[in-house]
Amino acid sequence: MSQSPVHAGTRIGHVHLKVADLDRALGFYCGVLGFELMQKMGSGAAFISAGGYHHHIGLNTWESKGGSPPPSGTTGLYHTAILYPTRPALADALHRVLSAGIALDGASDHGVSEALYLRDPDENGVELYWDKPREQWPFGPDGKLAMFTKRLDVEALLREREG
């Protein structure tokens, strides 16, 4: 059964994460990454954003206060991807992460984007990335998108921040 594609303007509006410690999560997402706290509901939930939007990320302890991450090999969220508008903005995010002593799990050039991979304090996967301009995306001879994964030069990315 073939259906028409979803409307082209459709996008992911926000992600809502279960966390063990709300203040610890806020320390990471606001203190390290720089998101703005829009509203906090006691010690149970908080809503944070970039640029004054009502919320891009919701955090709650409703079912997870003091909990531990799910064991390896189970289903669940692989990562939350945070899209930065430019390469220098991604370089700034990298600087924030490294300055906070947070290790990267990886850093990749996917042809269409450059991405940094790490974990939040609850071991949720986090991808920080920017999309390259569409005219730089790799396409095969058949005209189809040909994404790839190559090592990202993190030092060159950091210099982008300084430039």
Salt bridges, closest charged atoms under 4 A:
ASP23 OD1 - LYS40 NZ 2.90
GLU63 OE1 - LYS18 NZ 3.96
ASP92 OD2 - ARG96 NE 3.02
ASP92 OD1 - ARG161 NE 3.33
ASP105 OD2 - ARG119 NE 3.42
ASP109 OD1 - LYS132 NZ 2.92
GLU114 OE1 - ARG87 NE 2.56
ASP122 OD1 - ARG24 NH2 2.72
GLU127 OE1 - HIS79 NE2 2.76
GLU160 OE1 - ARG87 NH1 3.24
